[in-house]
Amino acid sequence: IGKIYNDRDSGLITLLGEFKQPGRYAIKRGERISEVISRAGGLTPQAYPYGAVFTRESAKRREKLGYERSALELEGFLATALSSPNSETNRLGEATRAVSTLAETLRSAVPVGRLVMEADPTVLQIRPDLDIVLEPGDQLVMPKRPSSVTVTGEVLSPGALQFSPDLKADDYIEMAGGIGRTGDDGRIFVVLPNGAAKPLSISYWNYDSVNIPPGSTVIIPRDATPFDFVSFAKDLTQIFSQLAIGAASILVISNNNDSDD
């Protein structure tokens, strides 16, 4: 007896936050995100699609493997540096502690599996190429429009600051007390509300200031001087941005889970 065709995949997807009918939905094979948003009644007037957090189980597994690989690479570079006759002995202890701490942070980081995607039904209507096909286990969290920008890392007073469309990245950093003594002004980056990370530099600000939308996080990393003697194969900023994106995503998800309880 031949199998009877069933247009439903084996699983559910979850919509949380600012949907008119949030909840869990069984998806049809090939169904796209705009279709499920429509089935959920659309978005509420308070919804902020630019800050939507879309997570996928397969991406979560890849993210965890990426953290493990980065941790191993850090330890490998440190081992190479320790065995090098040109190593600066007086800085080996400092670098060892820093690498060990960062490697442990990577291994203990909770993978989110966030995908940068378009979640605005208006945009998806005119750009169907951005309308992704869903997989069982997917989750879309739609936050309310935020009213703040977060500045964190090596500033004198990290925290959330009130958003203003007239302020640029350097303005927010100045409001947070400016870059601290241990900050690295050459590796500053911003995590945008959609989960994308964008590097910033002082020289770039001087000629064309960067607009910062509400819900963004501006991050000033610690100066990587202890790592100067290690020839890294990848930029440390990439590791820091991955961790920052995960932390920002978890915060959005947690806030919306708490509001739905």
Summary of the structure (lengths in Angstrom):
residues: 261
radius of gyration: 21.4
end to end distance: 46.5
largest distance: 75.3
contacts: 763
relative contact order: 0.18
helix: 41%
strand: 22%
